[in-house]
């Protein structure tokens, strides 16, 4: 069993910045990929950004050029500096990881969610 602990959410004005962090711990043989999804009220959860252990990244079109995902494989930690934040970025952000464990193989894990609010 693995756990994800996220931090870094908060309230900022439009144009401001936040950095989200998420650390995976527990029964981890390998972290295949990590990233962030977000969900705004009345909307489906959507991908924000992901990164594989090899460094390949994937971004939502709406955040390209503003968010930059990175990871520290040794620490099983992913970072998401978010710049030029917009009100439409307001959502609960969920850390996600695909983690391989010896007992269960690869499984998806989700963090608790952290609120990001961007005011006009």
N, C-alpha and C positions, 0 to 999 in steps of 0.2 A: 504494500500500500504506500502510495506517495501523497504528499500534500503540497499545495501551492499557497504561498503567502504573498499577497500583493500589497503594495503601498504606493503612495504618491498622488492620489486623487485630491481634489480640493475645488475651491472656488476661485476663479480668475476672471479678469476682464477680457473682453475681446482683444485679440492681439497679443495676449500674454502667453506664458509658457508653463508647462508642467512636465515632470518626468515621472513616468510610471516604472515601477520595478516589480519583478516577481521572481521569487526563489522557490525552486522545487527541492523537496527533501523527502527522505524516507527510503523505501525500497526501490532504488534506482540503479539499474544496470547501465542504461543508456537513455538519454533524452533525445528522441528523434527530432523533435521540433517543439518550439514554443511560440507563443504569440498572444495577441489580444483580440477579443471580440467586444462589441458594445451593443447595448440595447437601450433605445430611447422609449419613453412611454408610447404605447400604441403601435410600436414598430417591431419588426422581427429582429432577432439578434443577427448582426452582420460582422463579417470579418473586417478587422482594422489592419492588422499587419501580422505576418508570421515569419519565422526564420528557422531554417533547418540547422542541424548540427554542422553541416558543411558550409553554412553561410548564405544559402539561397534565400532570398526574401520575396515576399508577396505583399502588396499593399492594395487597399481599397483606392479607387481612383480619387475619391474625395480627400484623401490625406496625403497623396503623393506630393513630395516636395516640402511638406510641412512636418511630417513625422518621420523619424528615423529609428528603425528597430535594430538592436544589436544584442549580442549575448556573450556571456562568459561561460564557456562550456565547463570549465573546471569547477565553477561555482553553481552550475545548473541554474543560472540566473539570466533573465531577459530584461532589457531596458527599452523604454519607449519615450524618448524625449519628444515632446509635442510643442511645436512652435506655431506662432501665428494662429492661435486658437480662435475658433469661430463659435457663435452661439449654437450652430447646428452640430457641433461636436459634443454638446451636452448629452450625457448618457451614463449609464452604469457600464463600466469597463470590466470585463472578465478576463482574467489570465487563463490561458489554455496551454496544455502541454500533452504531447504524445510521448509516453514513457514506456520503455521496455523493461519489464521485470522478469526475473527468471521463472517465477511461478506462473504468471498469467500472460506472458508475452506483452505485446504492445497494447496499451489502453489509453483512452483519453481521460484527462483530469481537468477539473475546472477550479479556479480560485473562487473566493467568496464574493467578489465584485467590489469595485471601488467607484464612488461617485465622482464624476467630473462635471462641473457646472461652469459654463462660460456665459457671463453676463454681457449684455449689449453696452 
